[in-house]
Amino acid sequence: MQQPTTLIITGGHVTPALAIIDRIQERKLPVTIIFVGRKYNNNKEKTLSFEYQEVSKRSIPFVHLTTGRLTRILRIASLVDFSQITFGFFQSLMIVLKYKPHALLSFGGYVALPMALVGSLLNVAIYTHEQTIELGLTNRIIGRVSKRIFTSFPETNHPTVTSKITYTGNPLRKDVISQKSIPIYSHPLIYVTGGSLGSHGINEYIEHNLFKLLKKYHIVHQTGNVAEFDDFNRLSTLRTSLPSDMQKRYDVRAHVSSEEVGAIMQQADLIVSRSGANTFFELIALAKLSVLIPLPWSAAQEQQKHAQILRDATVATIIDQGDSDDHFLDVINTMMKKTSSYEKNFKELQGRYIAQASDAIIDALFNKE
């Protein structure tokens, strides 16, 4: 097996990237990994990103890249983005020249674009993974210079890159899907998460219904730590105003560590979340009932499409962001009454979860064509 001695991993979908890193380390493959991404949540604030915190835990060098987003909307912010894109290409050139990677694995998103294009110009072998059901604009561009485009969904395709598409499934973190000793909760457990950045919309639903929810349930609530909304600090303060028994049943966190998230998800009776691809596959792998609130402005309505697959299998209910607080509470209570009768409905979805997704990507990546 031919193997690159240096591999750059980059892109916006950090969770499958972490799964690949963990599996490479587990297999003890002789490769040096460099991660290129965002050290901070956004360019306006200096709050450390989830990806920086998780990659650093793994003793992987993390290189911060400043670049802008591609956008079809012309506005003043677009001019700022354009200048940052230019800087991003220059910085990517410096990174590639410094580390001299033999291969680059992209997980999409605007951060990956300059790295992949510069890498291809310097004869680096480029591979990319599309996590969502629709091939995004960035991956359609990166796909032109890639050897392979790995996909999470068998439906994912695009006429410009069909010959390069390989369906591998979506890599999931072993921490999430492996069996662990799990805590015992005195009340039915609801796990609320908005992804690594959190979701202000979901956080508000919980905030407005918190007292009523805590009468019946234990809630582990991952808020994110975006300074613009300050949800974590506000909800932490709100927790201190609750009666002592309710305080014990409300576990509010900016992030849930990779060491804990699997145990919490496995114990959860219900998961409230966006419907990104990673959530989609974790829910299937763990056979967990969910209330999904798709991101309204996700590209090509991909989150809505993910949620509809689960809803059609009757293992999820969809709430539109903007629905009333009362409707949110009613849906939670209705779903919590049915948690024992839904597990059988996951059988038709199990084929979508490919346990060997990480190995399929790694093997394709390390066997040079």
C-alpha positions as CSV (number, residue, x, y, z in Angstrom):
1,M,0.0,0.0,0.0
2,Q,1.5,3.3,-1.1
3,Q,0.9,6.0,1.5
4,P,1.4,9.8,1.6
5,T,3.8,10.9,4.2
6,T,2.1,14.2,4.7
7,L,-1.7,14.7,4.4
8,I,-3.5,18.0,4.7
9,I,-7.1,17.8,5.9
10,T,-9.3,20.8,5.5
11,G,-12.9,22.0,5.1
12,G,-16.1,23.0,6.7
13,H,-17.5,19.6,7.8
14,V,-15.3,18.9,10.7
15,T,-17.0,15.9,12.3
16,P,-16.3,13.5,9.4
17,A,-12.8,15.0,9.3
18,L,-12.3,14.1,12.9
19,A,-13.5,10.6,12.2
20,I,-10.9,10.2,9.5
21,I,-8.1,11.5,11.8
22,D,-9.1,9.2,14.6
23,R,-9.2,6.2,12.2
24,I,-5.8,7.0,10.7
25,Q,-4.4,7.2,14.2
26,E,-6.1,4.0,15.3
27,R,-4.7,2.2,12.3
28,K,-1.2,3.6,13.2
29,L,-0.6,4.6,9.6
30,P,2.7,6.3,8.9
31,V,1.4,9.6,7.8
32,T,1.8,13.2,9.2
33,I,-1.5,15.0,9.3
34,I,-1.9,18.8,9.1
35,F,-5.3,20.4,9.6
36,V,-6.1,23.7,7.9
37,G,-9.2,25.4,9.2
38,R,-10.7,28.2,11.2
39,K,-9.2,28.8,14.6
40,Y,-12.1,31.1,15.5
41,N,-15.9,30.9,15.0
42,N,-15.8,33.8,12.6
43,N,-13.7,36.7,11.5
44,K,-15.4,39.2,13.9
45,E,-14.7,37.5,17.2
46,K,-11.9,35.5,18.8
47,T,-14.0,32.7,20.3
48,L,-12.1,29.4,19.7
49,S,-13.8,27.2,17.2
50,F,-15.0,23.6,17.9
51,E,-12.7,22.3,15.2
52,Y,-9.6,24.0,16.7
53,Q,-10.4,22.6,20.1
54,E,-11.0,19.1,18.9
55,V,-8.1,18.9,16.5
56,S,-5.7,20.3,19.2
57,K,-6.8,17.5,21.6
58,R,-5.5,15.0,19.1
59,S,-2.0,16.6,18.9
60,I,-2.5,17.4,15.2
61,P,-0.9,20.7,14.0
62,F,-3.6,23.2,13.3
63,V,-3.1,26.0,10.7
64,H,-5.5,28.9,10.7
65,L,-6.6,30.1,7.3
66,T,-8.3,33.4,6.7
67,T,-10.4,33.5,3.5
68,G,-13.8,34.6,2.2
69,R,-16.9,32.9,1.1
70,L,-18.2,32.6,-2.5
71,T,-21.5,34.3,-2.8
72,R,-23.9,35.1,-5.7
73,I,-25.3,38.2,-3.8
74,L,-23.6,41.5,-4.6
75,R,-23.3,43.7,-1.6
76,I,-20.6,45.5,0.4
77,A,-19.8,42.4,2.4
78,S,-19.1,40.6,-1.0
79,L,-16.3,43.1,-1.7
80,V,-14.8,42.2,1.7
81,D,-15.1,38.5,1.0
82,F,-13.4,39.0,-2.4
83,S,-10.4,40.6,-0.8
84,Q,-10.2,37.8,1.8
85,I,-10.5,35.2,-0.9
86,T,-7.5,36.7,-2.6
87,F,-5.6,36.6,0.7
88,G,-6.8,33.0,1.3
89,F,-5.2,31.9,-2.0
90,F,-1.9,33.5,-1.1
91,Q,-2.0,32.0,2.4
92,S,-2.8,28.6,0.9
93,L,0.1,28.8,-1.4
94,M,2.4,29.5,1.6
95,I,0.9,26.6,3.5
96,V,1.3,24.1,0.7
97,L,4.9,25.2,0.0
98,K,5.7,24.9,3.7
99,Y,4.3,21.4,4.4
100,K,4.7,19.9,0.9
101,P,1.7,17.5,1.3
102,H,1.5,14.4,-0.9
103,A,-2.3,14.5,-0.7
104,L,-5.1,16.8,0.4
105,L,-8.5,15.7,1.7
106,S,-11.2,18.3,1.6
107,F,-14.5,18.3,3.5
108,G,-16.1,21.1,1.5
109,G,-16.8,24.7,2.6
110,Y,-15.2,27.9,1.7
111,V,-12.0,27.2,3.7
112,A,-11.2,24.2,1.5
113,L,-11.5,25.9,-1.8
114,P,-8.2,27.9,-2.0
115,M,-6.3,25.0,-0.4
116,A,-7.6,22.5,-3.0
117,L,-7.1,24.7,-6.0
118,V,-3.6,25.8,-5.0
119,G,-2.7,22.2,-4.1
120,S,-3.8,21.0,-7.5
121,L,-1.7,23.6,-9.2
122,L,1.3,22.3,-7.2
123,N,0.6,18.6,-8.2
124,V,-0.9,17.6,-4.9
125,A,-3.4,14.7,-5.1
126,I,-6.8,16.2,-4.3
127,Y,-9.7,14.3,-2.8
128,T,-12.9,15.7,-1.4
129,H,-15.9,14.4,0.6
130,E,-19.5,15.7,0.2
131,Q,-21.4,15.2,3.4
132,T,-24.8,16.4,2.4
133,I,-27.3,15.0,-0.1
134,E,-26.7,17.8,-2.6
135,L,-23.2,18.4,-4.1
136,G,-22.4,21.9,-3.0
137,L,-21.0,24.7,-5.1
138,T,-17.5,24.5,-3.5
139,N,-17.3,20.7,-4.0
140,R,-18.5,21.1,-7.6
141,I,-15.5,23.4,-8.1
142,I,-13.1,21.2,-6.1
143,G,-14.4,18.2,-7.8
144,R,-13.0,19.4,-11.1
145,V,-9.4,19.0,-9.8
146,S,-10.1,16.0,-7.5
147,K,-9.1,12.4,-8.1
148,R,-12.2,11.2,-6.2
149,I,-15.4,12.7,-4.8
150,F,-16.6,10.7,-1.9
151,T,-20.3,11.0,-1.0
152,S,-22.4,10.2,2.0
153,F,-25.6,9.6,0.1
154,P,-26.1,7.3,-2.9
155,E,-28.3,10.0,-4.5
156,T,-25.6,12.6,-4.6
157,N,-24.5,13.3,-8.2
158,H,-23.7,16.1,-10.6
159,P,-23.3,15.8,-14.4
160,T,-20.0,17.7,-14.4
161,V,-18.2,15.2,-12.1
162,T,-20.2,12.0,-12.4
163,S,-17.1,9.9,-13.3
164,K,-15.3,10.9,-10.1
165,I,-18.0,10.1,-7.6
166,T,-17.6,7.2,-5.2
167,Y,-20.3,6.4,-2.6
168,T,-18.6,5.6,0.7
169,G,-21.0,6.8,3.3
170,N,-20.4,9.4,6.0
171,P,-17.6,8.8,8.5
172,L,-18.9,8.9,12.1
173,R,-16.8,9.4,15.2
174,K,-16.2,6.2,17.1
175,D,-16.9,8.1,20.3
176,V,-20.5,8.5,19.1
177,I,-21.3,5.1,17.9
178,S,-19.2,2.8,20.2
179,Q,-20.7,1.4,23.3
180,K,-19.8,3.2,26.6
181,S,-20.8,3.2,30.2
182,I,-23.5,5.8,30.3
183,P,-25.0,8.0,33.0
184,I,-28.3,7.3,34.5
185,Y,-30.8,10.2,34.5
186,S,-33.7,10.3,36.9
187,H,-36.1,11.8,34.3
188,P,-36.5,11.1,30.5
189,L,-33.5,12.7,28.7
190,I,-33.7,15.2,25.9
191,Y,-30.4,16.1,24.2
192,V,-30.6,19.5,22.4
193,T,-27.8,20.5,20.0
194,G,-27.4,23.0,17.2
195,G,-24.1,21.7,15.9
196,S,-20.6,22.9,16.8
197,L,-21.6,26.6,16.6
198,G,-25.0,26.0,18.2
199,S,-28.3,27.3,16.9
200,H,-29.7,30.6,18.3
201,G,-33.2,29.6,17.0
202,I,-33.2,26.3,18.8
203,N,-31.7,27.9,21.9
204,E,-34.6,30.3,22.0
205,Y,-37.2,27.5,21.8
206,I,-35.6,25.9,24.8
207,E,-35.3,29.2,26.7
208,H,-38.9,30.1,26.2
209,N,-40.2,26.6,27.3
210,L,-37.5,25.8,29.8
211,F,-39.6,25.8,33.0
212,K,-42.3,23.6,31.5
213,L,-39.8,21.2,30.0
214,L,-37.9,20.7,33.2
215,K,-41.1,19.7,35.1
216,K,-41.0,16.4,33.1
217,Y,-37.6,16.0,31.6
218,H,-33.8,16.2,32.1
219,I,-32.2,18.4,29.4
220,V,-28.6,18.4,28.2
221,H,-28.4,21.5,26.1
222,Q,-25.4,22.3,23.8
223,T,-25.7,26.0,23.0
224,G,-22.5,26.8,21.1
225,N,-20.4,29.8,22.0
226,V,-21.0,32.4,19.3
227,A,-20.4,35.7,21.1
228,E,-22.9,37.6,18.9
229,F,-25.9,35.9,20.7
230,D,-24.2,35.0,24.0
231,D,-26.6,32.2,24.4
232,F,-24.4,30.1,26.7
233,N,-23.9,32.8,29.3
234,R,-27.5,33.9,29.2
235,L,-28.9,30.4,29.6
236,S,-26.3,29.6,32.3
237,T,-27.5,32.7,34.2
238,L,-31.1,31.6,33.7
239,R,-30.3,28.2,35.2
240,T,-29.2,29.7,38.4
241,S,-32.6,31.3,38.8
242,L,-34.4,27.9,38.7
243,P,-35.5,25.9,41.7
244,S,-32.6,23.6,42.9
245,D,-34.3,20.4,41.6
246,M,-34.7,21.9,38.1
247,Q,-31.1,23.2,38.1
248,K,-30.0,19.5,38.5
249,R,-32.1,18.6,35.5
250,Y,-30.7,21.3,33.2
251,D,-27.2,20.7,32.0
252,V,-26.2,23.6,29.8
253,R,-22.9,23.6,27.9
254,A,-21.3,25.6,25.1
255,H,-19.9,22.3,23.7
256,V,-20.1,18.7,24.5
257,S,-16.7,17.0,24.3
258,S,-16.2,14.1,21.9
259,E,-15.6,11.9,24.9
260,E,-19.1,12.6,26.3
261,V,-21.3,13.1,23.3
262,G,-21.7,9.4,22.4
263,A,-22.8,8.5,26.0
264,I,-25.3,11.3,26.1
265,M,-26.8,10.5,22.7
266,Q,-27.1,6.8,23.5
267,Q,-28.9,7.6,26.7
268,A,-31.2,10.2,25.2
269,D,-34.9,9.5,24.7
270,L,-35.2,12.3,22.2
271,I,-32.8,14.5,20.3
272,V,-33.7,18.1,19.2
273,S,-31.4,19.3,16.5
274,R,-30.8,20.9,13.1
275,S,-30.8,18.2,10.3
276,G,-27.3,18.4,8.9
277,A,-25.8,15.3,7.4
278,N,-23.8,14.3,10.4
279,T,-26.9,14.5,12.6
280,F,-28.8,12.5,10.0
281,F,-26.4,9.6,10.1
282,E,-25.8,9.6,13.9
283,L,-29.6,9.4,14.4
284,I,-29.8,6.4,12.1
285,A,-26.7,4.7,13.6
286,L,-28.1,5.1,17.2
287,A,-31.8,4.6,16.2
288,K,-32.8,7.8,18.0
289,L,-36.1,9.6,17.7
290,S,-35.8,13.3,16.9
291,V,-37.4,16.7,16.5
292,L,-35.7,18.4,13.6
293,I,-35.6,22.1,12.8
294,P,-33.9,22.4,9.4
295,L,-31.7,25.4,8.8
296,P,-33.9,27.5,6.6
297,W,-31.1,28.9,4.5
298,S,-29.1,25.7,4.0
299,A,-27.8,25.3,0.4
300,A,-30.4,23.7,-2.0
301,Q,-32.6,23.0,1.1
302,E,-30.4,20.1,1.9
303,Q,-31.3,20.0,5.6
304,Q,-35.0,19.9,4.7
305,K,-34.3,16.9,2.4
306,H,-32.4,15.1,5.2
307,A,-35.2,15.7,7.6
308,Q,-37.9,14.6,5.2
309,I,-36.2,11.2,4.8
310,L,-36.4,10.6,8.6
311,R,-39.9,12.0,8.8
312,D,-41.1,9.7,6.0
313,A,-39.7,6.8,8.0
314,T,-41.8,8.1,10.9
315,V,-38.7,8.5,13.2
316,A,-38.7,12.3,13.3
317,T,-41.0,15.3,13.3
318,I,-40.1,18.5,11.5
319,I,-40.6,21.9,13.0
320,D,-40.2,25.0,10.7
321,Q,-38.1,27.7,12.3
322,G,-40.6,30.4,13.2
323,D,-43.3,28.0,14.4
324,S,-44.7,29.1,17.8
325,D,-43.2,28.2,21.2
326,D,-46.5,26.4,22.0
327,H,-46.2,24.3,18.9
328,F,-42.6,23.4,19.8
329,L,-43.7,22.3,23.3
330,D,-46.6,20.3,21.9
331,V,-44.4,18.4,19.5
332,I,-41.8,17.6,22.2
333,N,-44.5,16.2,24.5
334,T,-46.1,14.2,21.7
335,M,-42.9,12.6,20.7
336,M,-41.8,11.8,24.2
337,K,-45.0,9.7,24.6
338,K,-44.0,7.5,21.6
339,T,-40.3,6.9,22.2
340,S,-40.8,3.2,23.0
341,S,-42.6,2.4,19.7
342,Y,-40.3,3.9,17.1
343,E,-37.2,1.8,17.1
344,K,-38.6,-0.7,14.6
345,N,-39.1,2.1,12.1
346,F,-35.3,2.5,11.7
347,K,-34.9,-0.9,10.0
348,E,-35.6,0.6,6.5
349,L,-32.9,3.3,7.1
350,Q,-30.1,1.1,8.3
351,G,-28.7,0.6,4.8
352,R,-27.8,4.3,4.7
353,Y,-25.4,3.9,7.6
354,I,-22.1,2.5,6.4
355,A,-19.9,1.6,9.3
356,Q,-16.7,1.2,7.2
357,A,-17.0,4.7,5.6
358,S,-13.8,6.0,7.2
359,D,-11.8,2.9,6.0
360,A,-13.3,3.2,2.5
361,I,-12.0,6.8,2.2
362,I,-8.6,6.1,3.8
363,D,-8.0,3.0,1.6
364,A,-8.9,5.0,-1.6
365,L,-6.8,7.9,-0.4
366,F,-3.7,5.9,0.4
367,N,-3.8,3.7,-2.7
368,K,-2.5,6.1,-5.3
369,E,-4.1,5.8,-8.7
